[in-house]
Amino acid sequence: MTQEKFLFNEIKLVFQKIIKRKINIKNKIYDFKEWDSLANFNILLLCEKKFKLKFTTQEFSKLNSVKEIYNLVKKRSKKKT
């Protein structure tokens, strides 16, 4: 399994834990009624914990799609290795 695929699978697990829905890379906030602003906040907090990184306040307010979250986590993860 590639690093990117592993990372995306881990992000999918975060979403399943918070909103109890399967997601794909094209999903955005409010695509599901369960994915509201509070759920988005919790998704980002869990991503911080799971991937051992910190989002800025601006990122917390701007990250609102699976693709944006994935891309930023991927970018930050590469910096750490």
BELVEN-V750296 format. One line per field, one symbol per residue. phi: phi as a letter, one per 20 degrees, with the letter a starting at -180 (. if undefined). Layout:
phi: ???
This chain:
phi: .ffffgfffffffffffedlceccfefcgmfcffedffffgffffffgffdlbcefgffgedfbbffffgffffffffffe
